[in-house]
Amino acid sequence: MLSDTVARVWRLYHTPQGKRLFRYTMVSVISTVVTFTVLGVIFYGLKLWSEVPDNVIANVCGILPSYYLNRSWAWGKTGPSHLWREVLPFWVMSFAGIALAIVVGALAHHVSVDTLHLHRLGRTAVLYGANVFAFGVLWVLKFFIINKLFHVHPVQDAVQELETAVS
């Protein structure tokens, strides 16, 4: 059972879609590390504001490398970005994520301060957990939307996937 699953994942990885999914996942990991690092520094370390503004700032910092890494590495796009087909939809989705970050930050503040009466470290852990949950839900949806935005050669990729599956 496990060997079948591993074999299927291995075959998927060797398709253009599988490689794209892997690179998209790695971009998400990098963006999450950036977001959590900024969040840890400004919320826990510097104690600048509260959950909501610090969460928004941290998520904006994570969005910046996400666009460029997704566009160039995950989807292999080069040249100037197309404003209406790439930039605008990506930032609309990103601002939807920021709106979610505001909701998550407010909820994390309510749970950690008003309900659980946690100190800063506990509040930080709740905020991290809330971010992981909320953005994990959006992750799959964004993959399919971004795949449509940045997809370079859908017919060529389909032919390659078919050739890989046959051999």
C-alpha positions as CSV (number, residue, x, y, z in Angstrom):
1,M,0.0,0.0,0.0
2,L,2.7,2.5,1.0
3,S,4.9,1.4,-1.9
4,D,2.1,2.0,-4.3
5,T,1.5,5.5,-3.0
6,V,5.2,6.3,-3.1
7,A,5.4,4.9,-6.7
8,R,2.4,7.1,-7.7
9,V,3.9,10.2,-6.1
10,W,7.2,9.4,-7.8
11,R,5.5,9.1,-11.2
12,L,3.6,12.3,-10.6
13,Y,6.8,14.2,-9.7
14,H,8.2,13.2,-13.1
15,T,5.4,14.9,-15.0
16,P,5.4,18.6,-15.8
17,Q,2.3,19.1,-13.5
18,G,4.0,17.2,-10.7
19,K,7.2,19.2,-11.0
20,R,5.2,22.4,-11.1
21,L,3.3,21.3,-7.9
22,F,6.6,20.5,-6.2
23,R,8.1,23.9,-7.1
24,Y,4.8,25.6,-6.0
25,T,5.0,23.8,-2.7
26,M,8.6,24.9,-2.2
27,V,7.7,28.5,-3.0
28,S,5.0,28.2,-0.3
29,V,7.5,26.9,2.1
30,I,9.9,29.8,1.4
31,S,7.0,32.3,1.7
32,T,5.9,30.8,5.0
33,V,9.4,30.9,6.4
34,V,9.6,34.6,5.4
35,T,6.2,35.3,6.9
36,F,6.9,33.5,10.1
37,T,10.3,35.0,10.5
38,V,8.9,38.5,10.1
39,L,6.0,37.7,12.4
40,G,8.3,36.2,15.1
41,V,10.6,39.3,15.0
42,I,7.9,42.0,15.0
43,F,5.2,40.3,17.1
44,Y,7.2,38.2,19.6
45,G,10.6,39.8,19.5
46,L,9.9,43.5,19.1
47,K,6.4,43.4,20.5
48,L,5.5,46.3,18.1
49,W,1.7,46.0,17.9
50,S,-0.9,43.3,18.2
51,E,-1.8,40.2,16.2
52,V,-3.7,41.9,13.4
53,P,-1.2,44.6,12.2
54,D,1.8,42.4,12.7
55,N,0.2,39.5,10.9
56,V,-0.7,41.8,7.9
57,I,2.9,43.1,7.7
58,A,4.4,39.6,7.9
59,N,2.1,38.3,5.2
60,V,2.8,41.2,2.9
61,C,6.5,40.4,3.3
62,G,5.8,36.7,2.4
63,I,3.9,37.7,-0.7
64,L,6.7,39.6,-2.3
65,P,9.0,36.6,-2.9
66,S,6.0,34.4,-3.6
67,Y,5.1,36.2,-6.8
68,Y,8.5,36.2,-8.4
69,L,9.4,32.7,-7.3
70,N,6.1,31.3,-8.5
71,R,6.3,33.1,-11.8
72,S,9.9,32.3,-12.7
73,W,10.6,29.1,-10.9
74,A,7.3,27.2,-10.5
75,W,5.8,28.2,-13.8
76,G,9.0,29.0,-15.8
77,K,7.8,32.4,-17.0
78,T,10.4,34.9,-18.3
79,G,10.2,38.4,-19.6
80,P,7.9,41.2,-18.4
81,S,4.8,40.4,-16.4
82,H,1.4,40.8,-18.0
83,L,-0.5,43.3,-15.8
84,W,-4.0,42.0,-16.4
85,R,-3.3,38.2,-16.8
86,E,-0.6,37.8,-14.1
87,V,0.0,40.8,-11.8
88,L,-3.5,41.9,-11.0
89,P,-5.0,38.4,-10.4
90,F,-2.0,37.4,-8.2
91,W,-2.3,40.5,-6.1
92,V,-6.1,40.2,-5.8
93,M,-5.6,36.7,-4.5
94,S,-2.9,38.0,-2.2
95,F,-5.1,40.8,-0.8
96,A,-7.8,38.2,-0.2
97,G,-5.1,36.3,1.8
98,I,-4.4,39.6,3.6
99,A,-8.1,40.0,4.4
100,L,-8.0,36.4,5.7
101,A,-4.9,37.3,7.8
102,I,-6.8,40.1,9.4
103,V,-9.7,37.8,10.3
104,V,-7.2,35.1,11.5
105,G,-5.2,37.7,13.5
106,A,-8.4,39.0,15.2
107,L,-9.6,35.5,16.0
108,A,-6.1,34.5,17.3
109,H,-6.1,37.6,19.5
110,H,-9.5,36.8,20.9
111,V,-8.7,33.2,21.6
112,S,-5.2,33.7,23.0
113,V,-5.9,36.9,25.1
114,D,-9.6,36.9,25.9
115,T,-10.3,33.2,26.2
116,L,-7.0,31.5,27.1
117,H,-5.2,34.5,28.7
118,L,-1.9,33.5,27.2
119,H,1.3,35.5,27.4
120,R,3.3,36.6,24.3
121,L,4.9,33.2,23.4
122,G,1.5,31.4,23.6
123,R,-0.2,34.2,21.6
124,T,2.6,33.8,19.0
125,A,2.0,30.0,18.8
126,V,-1.8,30.5,18.4
127,L,-1.2,33.1,15.7
128,Y,1.2,30.7,13.8
129,G,-1.3,27.9,14.0
130,A,-4.2,30.1,12.8
131,N,-2.0,31.2,9.8
132,V,-1.1,27.7,8.9
133,F,-4.7,26.6,9.0
134,A,-6.1,29.6,7.1
135,F,-3.5,29.7,4.4
136,G,-3.4,25.9,4.1
137,V,-7.1,26.1,3.0
138,L,-6.3,28.7,0.4
139,W,-3.2,26.9,-0.9
140,V,-4.9,24.4,-3.1
141,L,-7.3,27.0,-4.6
142,K,-4.4,29.3,-5.4
143,F,-2.4,26.5,-7.1
144,F,-5.1,25.9,-9.6
145,I,-5.7,29.6,-10.2
146,I,-2.0,30.5,-10.6
147,N,-1.5,27.4,-12.8
148,K,-4.1,28.9,-15.2
149,L,-2.5,32.4,-15.0
150,F,1.1,31.3,-15.6
151,H,0.7,28.2,-17.6
152,V,3.0,28.6,-20.6
153,H,2.3,25.6,-23.0
154,P,-0.8,23.6,-21.9
155,V,-0.9,21.4,-25.1
156,Q,2.9,20.7,-25.0
157,D,2.7,19.9,-21.3
158,A,-0.2,17.5,-21.9
159,V,1.7,15.7,-24.6
160,Q,4.7,15.4,-22.3
161,E,2.6,14.0,-19.5
162,L,1.1,11.5,-21.9
163,E,4.5,10.4,-23.2
164,T,5.8,10.1,-19.6
165,A,2.7,8.0,-18.6
166,V,3.2,5.7,-21.6
167,S,6.9,5.0,-21.1
